[in-house]
Amino acid sequence: MLKRLLLLFSAIASAIVVLFMNNWDPSLALKLCFLGAAGLMAAFVDAIAGGGGLISVPAFMLMGVPPHITLGTNKFAATTASFTSSVNFARSKKVSLDLIKYLIPFTFIGAFLGVRAVLSIDQNFLYTLVLILILFVGIYSFFSKSMGMEDRFKGLNASKIIIGIFLALGLGFYDGFFGPGAGSFLIFGFIYIFGFDFTKASGNAKLLNFTSNITSLILFALSGKVNYGLGIPTALFMILGADMGSGLALNKGAKLIKPIFITMSLGVAVKMLYNLIF
């Protein structure tokens, strides 16, 4: 509780500093309040089952932040949140370090290549493909009552590690330049391939999410696409949300994570379908 109070105080203090540096601009105060609340909610949900970008990205754009700055600033804040969740899951031993040590390097490579390739790939084709896949993940998870409810992990072998490497490389690439639903795909992959329950799948997915996030963030930052005045207060609120969300997920387990996972997966699909049509 003390840690979360300190995080809340730090987030509010950082917003006050930003306002002071901008002559107490009332419109900026409104932006910071809105982004803080949206960031906290986004990180809370994302720490449990992914899909936080459904909340945070529209929030930045609603506040008039240009699209390219929105992506970079959101990536900055989301990286801090995914790091917080990763640490909490790892401390609770919900991360398979024997597996993840093979997957992190390939996630990094995939994310780096994804950011570099963003201008050369037909995103319309990818959008349609991902929409179909994310719908499949959500619907399959809904009708498969036992999926992810129990930990059925029986150890690692070479074939599973190789499949995991392809999963990490492919979703690192995807997350590096596009992103919607990456967390959902990772959780589904960890359950389907390795037999993890939702709690362990979420923990392992968070580490790979953090890897792809920080890789993309470095490239966004080097390109000057991060608004730190908005990003730092939002990041602190997101750290608080991630700490609360991961704590609840670890406490409640698969019974909490699965319904939120299905909701966010279908939510991503609905948003993508809306964007595709309109």
C-alpha positions in Angstrom: 0.0 0.0 0.0 2.8 2.4 0.9 4.5 1.7 -2.4 1.3 2.6 -4.3 0.8 5.8 -2.3 4.3 6.8 -3.2 3.7 6.1 -6.9 0.5 8.2 -6.8 2.3 11.0 -5.1 5.1 10.8 -7.6 2.7 10.9 -10.5 0.8 13.9 -9.2 4.1 15.7 -8.3 5.4 15.1 -11.9 2.2 16.6 -13.3 2.6 19.6 -11.1 6.2 20.1 -12.3 5.1 20.0 -15.9 2.3 22.5 -15.2 4.8 24.8 -13.4 7.2 24.7 -16.4 4.3 25.6 -18.7 2.9 28.6 -16.7 0.0 26.6 -15.2 -1.7 26.2 -18.6 -5.3 25.1 -17.7 -5.7 23.2 -21.0 -2.5 21.2 -20.2 -3.9 20.5 -16.7 -7.0 19.0 -18.3 -4.8 16.8 -20.6 -2.7 15.6 -17.8 -5.7 14.7 -15.6 -7.4 12.8 -18.5 -4.2 11.0 -19.6 -3.3 10.1 -16.0 -6.7 8.5 -15.5 -6.7 6.8 -18.9 -3.1 5.6 -18.4 -3.9 4.1 -15.0 -6.9 2.2 -16.4 -5.1 1.0 -19.5 -2.1 -0.3 -17.5 -4.4 -2.0 -15.0 -6.2 -3.9 -17.7 -3.1 -4.6 -19.7 -1.3 -6.1 -16.7 -4.0 -8.6 -16.3 -4.8 -9.7 -19.9 -3.3 -7.2 -22.4 -5.1 -4.8 -24.6 -4.3 -1.6 -22.7 -3.5 0.2 -26.0 -7.2 0.2 -26.7 -7.5 2.8 -23.9 -4.3 4.7 -23.9 -3.7 5.3 -27.6 -7.2 6.9 -28.2 -6.8 8.9 -25.1 -3.6 10.6 -26.4 -5.3 11.2 -29.8 -8.4 12.6 -28.1 -6.2 15.2 -26.4 -4.9 16.4 -29.7 -1.5 14.6 -29.8 -0.4 14.0 -33.4 -0.5 10.3 -34.4 3.3 9.8 -34.7 3.9 11.5 -31.3 1.0 9.5 -29.8 2.6 6.2 -30.8 6.0 7.2 -29.4 4.7 8.7 -26.2 2.3 5.8 -25.6 5.2 3.4 -26.2 7.3 5.3 -23.6 4.6 5.1 -21.0 3.6 1.5 -21.8 7.2 0.3 -21.6 7.4 1.4 -17.9 4.1 -0.3 -17.2 5.1 -3.6 -18.9 8.4 -3.5 -16.9 6.5 -3.2 -13.7 4.2 -6.1 -14.5 7.1 -8.2 -15.6 8.9 -7.7 -12.3 5.8 -8.5 -10.3 5.2 -11.8 -12.2 8.8 -12.8 -12.1 9.0 -12.2 -8.3 6.0 -14.5 -7.9 7.7 -17.2 -10.0 5.1 -17.0 -12.7 7.8 -16.7 -15.4 9.6 -19.7 -16.9 13.2 -18.3 -17.1 14.4 -21.6 -18.7 12.1 -20.8 -21.6 12.1 -17.0 -21.7 15.9 -16.8 -22.0 15.6 -18.4 -25.5 12.8 -16.1 -26.6 13.9 -12.6 -25.5 16.7 -12.2 -28.1 14.4 -13.2 -30.9 11.7 -10.8 -29.7 14.3 -8.1 -29.7 15.3 -9.0 -33.3 11.7 -9.2 -34.5 10.8 -5.8 -32.9 13.8 -4.1 -34.4 13.1 -5.5 -37.9 9.4 -4.6 -37.5 10.0 -1.0 -36.8 12.5 -0.8 -39.7 10.0 -2.5 -42.1 7.0 -0.4 -41.2 7.1 1.7 -44.4 7.6 -1.2 -46.8 4.7 -3.6 -45.8 1.1 -3.4 -46.9 -0.6 -2.8 -43.6 -4.1 -3.2 -45.1 -3.4 -6.9 -45.8 -1.9 -7.3 -42.3 -4.9 -5.5 -40.7 -7.4 -8.0 -42.3 -5.3 -11.0 -41.4 -4.8 -9.9 -37.7 -8.5 -9.1 -37.4 -9.4 -12.7 -38.4 -6.8 -14.2 -36.1 -7.8 -12.1 -33.1 -11.4 -13.0 -33.6 -10.4 -16.6 -33.7 -8.4 -16.3 -30.4 -11.3 -14.5 -28.6 -14.0 -16.9 -29.8 -11.9 -20.0 -29.3 -11.0 -19.0 -25.7 -14.7 -18.2 -25.0 -16.0 -21.6 -26.1 -13.0 -23.6 -24.7 -14.0 -23.7 -21.0 -10.9 -25.5 -19.8 -8.3 -23.5 -21.8 -5.7 -21.9 -19.5 -7.6 -22.7 -16.3 -5.0 -25.2 -15.1 -1.2 -25.3 -15.5 -0.4 -28.3 -17.8 3.2 -27.4 -18.5 5.2 -30.7 -18.6 8.7 -29.3 -19.4 10.6 -28.1 -22.4 12.0 -29.9 -25.4 13.8 -28.8 -28.5 10.7 -28.7 -30.7 8.7 -26.6 -28.3 11.6 -24.2 -27.9 11.9 -23.8 -31.6 8.2 -23.1 -32.0 8.4 -20.6 -29.2 11.3 -18.9 -30.9 9.2 -18.5 -34.1 6.4 -17.2 -31.9 8.7 -14.6 -30.3 10.3 -13.6 -33.5 7.0 -13.2 -35.4 5.1 -11.3 -32.6 8.1 -9.2 -31.9 8.2 -8.2 -35.5 4.4 -7.6 -35.5 4.5 -5.6 -32.2 7.4 -3.5 -33.5 5.5 -1.8 -36.3 1.8 -2.5 -35.8 0.9 -3.9 -32.4 -2.8 -4.4 -31.7 -3.5 -7.7 -30.0 0.2 -8.7 -29.6 -0.3 -9.4 -25.9 -3.4 -11.6 -26.7 -1.5 -13.6 -29.3 1.4 -14.2 -26.9 -0.9 -15.3 -24.0 -2.8 -17.6 -26.4 0.5 -19.0 -27.8 2.0 -19.7 -24.4 -1.2 -21.6 -23.4 -1.6 -23.5 -26.6 2.1 -24.4 -27.1 3.4 -24.9 -23.6 0.3 -25.7 -21.6 0.7 -22.8 -19.2 -2.4 -21.5 -17.3 -3.5 -17.9 -17.9 -1.4 -16.6 -15.0 1.9 -18.1 -16.2 1.1 -17.3 -19.8 0.5 -13.6 -18.8 3.7 -13.5 -16.9 5.8 -14.8 -19.8 3.9 -12.6 -22.3 4.7 -9.5 -20.2 8.4 -10.1 -20.4 8.3 -10.4 -24.2 6.0 -7.4 -24.4 8.5 -5.4 -22.4 11.3 -6.5 -24.8 9.4 -5.4 -27.9 8.2 -2.2 -26.2 11.7 -1.0 -25.2 13.1 -1.9 -28.6 10.5 0.2 -30.4 10.8 2.9 -27.8 14.5 3.4 -28.5 13.8 3.9 -32.2 10.9 6.3 -31.5 13.0 8.3 -29.0 15.9 8.5 -31.4 13.5 9.9 -34.0 12.2 12.5 -31.5 8.7 11.1 -31.5 8.2 11.2 -27.7 6.5 14.0 -25.8 8.1 13.6 -22.4 6.0 16.4 -20.8 2.9 14.3 -21.3 4.7 10.9 -21.2 6.4 11.1 -17.8 3.3 11.8 -15.7 1.3 9.3 -17.7 4.0 6.7 -17.3 4.0 7.1 -13.5 0.2 6.6 -13.5 0.6 3.6 -15.7 3.3 2.1 -13.3 0.7 2.4 -10.6 -2.0 0.8 -12.7 0.3 -2.0 -13.7 1.3 -2.7 -10.1 -2.4 -2.9 -9.1 -3.4 -5.0 -12.1 -0.6 -7.5 -11.9 -1.1 -7.8 -8.1 -4.8 -8.6 -8.6 -4.0 -11.1 -11.4 -1.5 -12.9 -9.3 -4.0 -13.0 -6.4 -7.1 -14.1 -8.4 -5.4 -16.2 -11.1 -7.0 -17.6 -14.2 -10.6 -17.1 -13.0 -10.0 -13.3 -13.3 -7.6 -13.3 -16.2 -9.6 -15.4 -18.7 -12.8 -13.3 -18.9 -10.8 -10.1 -19.2 -8.6 -11.7 -21.8 -11.6 -12.7 -23.9 -13.2 -9.2 -23.5 -10.0 -7.4 -24.5 -9.3 -9.7 -27.4 -12.8 -9.2 -28.8 -12.5 -5.5 -28.0 -9.4 -5.2 -30.2 -11.2 -7.0 -33.0 -14.2 -4.7 -32.8 -12.0 -1.6 -32.8 -10.0 -3.0 -35.8 -13.2 -3.8 -37.7 -14.5 -0.3 -37.0 -11.3 1.2 -38.3 -11.4 -1.0 -41.4 -15.0 -0.1 -42.3 -14.9 3.6 -41.4 
